[in-house]
Amino acid sequence: MAYWLFKTEPDAFSIDDLKHATNQTTMWEGVRNYQARNFLRDDVKEGDLVMIYHSSCKNVGVAGIAKVTSSAYPDPTQFDLNSDYYDPKATSDAPRWVVVDVTYHQHLNKIVSLKSIKANNNITELALKKAGRLSVMPVTEHDWNEIMNMAKA
């Protein structure tokens, strides 16, 4: 099992939305960065745990946990002319973008803020501390445990 951090803007889709989704599950669509896509396609696996990170909002930080419940498959929004995520260069024979399904696991007792993550010197490998633009990023087991402990405090 691996650990991940997936960013989302809670005005578009939040941990609460995931909790209230049908079967508490959704496909994680709309990733349009090649490095993030490659993580989804090549490394994110069924059974992995995901920190759901709220960005571009008042309370930026890790809000909850989800579990990956499918392997990567083509993102259907890339073929939908009416979607914000439509990609005219994508074809069914050569899809460019992928999704995984995630299922709600839990809310954290409190949001672990970006500020507190950056201030914690025990979090050493998390890309969020260095280059926070990536929407899908790996989390080491050590950093995962540190952030989970911060949520309890």
Summary of the structure (lengths in Angstrom):
residues: 153
radius of gyration: 15.2
end to end distance: 25.4
largest distance: 49.4
contacts: 456
relative contact order: 0.23
helix: 29%
strand: 29%
